[in-house]
Amino acid sequence: MTASTTDALAKVESPKSKGRIKALVRALQYLGLQKFWFVLVIVLFLIGTIGFISLSVMLGIAVNSLSGTTVPGQLMQLVTIMAGLALVTFITYYAGFRLLAGVTQNALFRLRQDLFEHTQELSLRFFDRQPIGELMSRVTNDIDVVTAFFQQPLGTLIMGILMLFTTLVAMVLLDSRLAVIASIAIPLLIGLVWLLARVAGPAFSLLQERLADLNGLMEETIAGERTIIAYRQQDKVARKQAFVSETARDTGARAQILSLVMMPLTVLVTNINIALVALTGSVMIINGTLTVGVLTTFLSLTMMFVLPLMTIFANYNFILSAAVSSGRIFSIMDEQPDIKDLPGVVELKPVLGHVVFKDVNFSYVPGRQVLKHNSFEAMPGQMIGLCGPTGAGKSTIINILTRYYDIDSGVIEIDGQDIYTVTQASLRKQIGVVLQEPFLFSDTVMNNLKYGREGATDEECITAARDANCDEFITRLPEGYNTLLTDGGSNLSQGQRQLLTIARAMVANPRILILDEATSNVDTRTERNIQAAIRKLQEGRTSFVIAHRLSTIRPAQQILVINDGEIIERGTHEEMVKAKGFYYDLYMSQFKGRIAEIIPA
C-alpha cells in the first residue's frame, strides 16, 4: 500500500463511524415503506427459526429416549415430528425470502427515486462545486453497493439475528448455567468487531472515494477522447489511469483483508465456545446434574447460537461497504438548495417583458464580487446586447435574471414586480434560453421539441420547426420527427442541433428570451440560417443576446458593454462606434479592414 493511502486512512476520525451506522439504519428504514409485508417476513423467519431450533430440542429428546426403554412407535413419532418441523422451516424460510425480495426492491426503487428527485431540486451552485465523476459515482456505484447489500446478505442477517435471540432464550430455558457459558462468545466477538471496525471502516470509506476518482477520470477520458488522440496523449492518460486504479486496488485490498479476518476469528471463538460448553456439560453429567440428551441439545443450540454471529461477520464487508455508501448517498440527500422561494411568494402572471436592474451586486464566492452596481432597463420587445471580454460577467447577468443564483443586493424587476416575490417556476416559465452548446435528449425529435412546454401539440411543434428553418432537414431524417436522437443529438450537425433548440424555445413561447452565444460555434452559412430563425423567435419578445461576434448584436436597441463586472458603456451600435470607446475597440478588432461597414456614412 502506498504511503499516501496509509496517511489518508490515519486522518479519518472515529465520529465518522457513528455517522456511517446512522446512514445504514436510515437506508434500512426504507424497508418500512411496505410495513405489512416486512412484518410478515419477520414473522415467517421467526416461525422458521423456532422450527429449526425445535429440531435440536427433539434431537435431545430422541437421545434421552435411546438411553432408556424406547418404544419403536414413540421413536417413529419423534422422527415424524422432526420431519414436519423441517418441512415447516423450509416453507416459511422460502416464503419469507420471496416476500423480502419484493420489499427490498421497492425500498431500492424509492431510494433511487428520492436521490434522483432531490438532485433535481438542488441549485446550480451544488453542481458547480461537485465534480461530475464524484456525483456519478454516488448515484451509480454507491447505489449499486447498497443494492448488493439489500439483495444478498440482508435476508440472511435478519434470519441470523432472529436465530441469535431465539436460541439464547431456548438455552436459558433449558439450562441457565450452560447459557452463561455459551454467551461468552458474544462479548469476545463484539470486542473484536469494534477493534477491526476502527480500521476497516475508514478503509471502506476511502475505497469509495478512490472509486469516485476512478469514475471521474474515466468519464473525463471518454468525453475528451478526440482531444487525447489529437495530441497523442494516450500513453500519458493510460499511466494516470493505472496510478488511480492501483490506488483503488490497494485501498480495496486493505478493506477486504480486514473484513475477511472476521471469519477465521469467528470460527476460532466458536470452537473455543463449543469446547467450553462440552467440558462444562460433561462435568455436570458426571456429577449427575445434567442428562446426555440435554447436553446434546445444548451443543446443537450452541452451534446455532454462534452460527448467526458467523453469518453476520462473514458479511461484514457488505455491511461496512453499505454503511459507507449510504453515508455518501445521504450526504447528497441532506444538501439543501441555495435558491428557495421566500414565504408568501405568488405566481408570476404572463408579462410584457419590462426588465429593470437597480444597483445589482453579486458574488459567487462571498467577498469576491463578480457584478458591481449594475443598473439598466429593457423595455418590452427590445433587443438588449451584452458584450465584453471573457469573464466580464455577461452570463452572470443572465444567471441572476433567471434566479439560478441569488444576488447580494439590489433589485431585479419584471413588469414592476420583484423577481424574489414570485415563485421560481413561474419566473422561469416566462424566460426561454438558447445556449451556446445546444443540448438535446436521447429521444425523438418531436419529444425534444415538446420539452419546451408541457402539453404542446405536434402541430405547434411542426410550426415552430418551420419558423426555425429546421423542418426541411427534419423531414429528410430516416423517420422524420419520430427519428431517435442519440447521445445528445450526435447524429445531427452542430447547426442542426442549434436550430432545434431555437424551435424548442419557440414552442415554449416565452415573453423574455436569452441567447447565450447561440451562433458562436457554426459556420457563416449556418449562422445566417440561425440568425433568421432567431429574428423570428425574437418577434414581440424582450431578448438578451450575449455575443462575442458583435455583428449579432448590431441591431440591438441597447448594447451593454461589461468589463470587470461593471457596465462601462451603453447605447446603440452607431452611438458607441461614434464615441470610439471600449466598444469601438472591440468592434474594430473583429472587423479590421472593413471600415465601410464600421463607420457610418
Buried (B, 14 or more C-beta within 10 A) or exposed (E): EEEEBEEBBEEBEEEBBEBBBBBBEBBBEBBEBBEEBBEBBBEBBBBBBBBBBBBBBBBBBBBBBEEEEEEEEEEEEBEEBBEEBBEBBEBBBEBBBEBBBEBBEBBBEEBBEBBEEBBEEBBBBBEEEBBEBBBBBBBEBBBEBBBBBBBEBBBBBBBBBBBBEBBBEBBBEBBEEBBEBBBBBBEBBEEBBEEBBEBBBBBBBBBBBBBBBBBBBBBBBEEBEEEBEEEEBEEEBEEEBEEBBEBBBBBBEBBBEBBBBBBEBBBEBBEEBBEBBBEBBEEBBEEEEBBBBBBBBBBBBBBBBBBBBBBBBBBBBBBBBBBBBBBBBBEBBEBEBEBEBEEEBEEBEEBBBBBBBBEBBBBEEEEEBBBBBBEBEBBBBBBBBBBBBEEBBBBBBBBBBBBBBEBBEBBBBBBEBBBBEBBBEBBBBBBBBBBBEBEBEEBBBBBBBBBBBEEBEEEBBBBBBBBBBBBEBBEEBEEBBEBEBEEBBEBBBBBBBBBBBBBBBBBBBBBBBBBBBBBBBBEEEBBEBBBBBBEBBBEEBBBBBBBBEBBBBBBBBBBBBBBBBBBBBBBBBEEBBEEEBBBBEBBBEEBEEEEEEBEEE
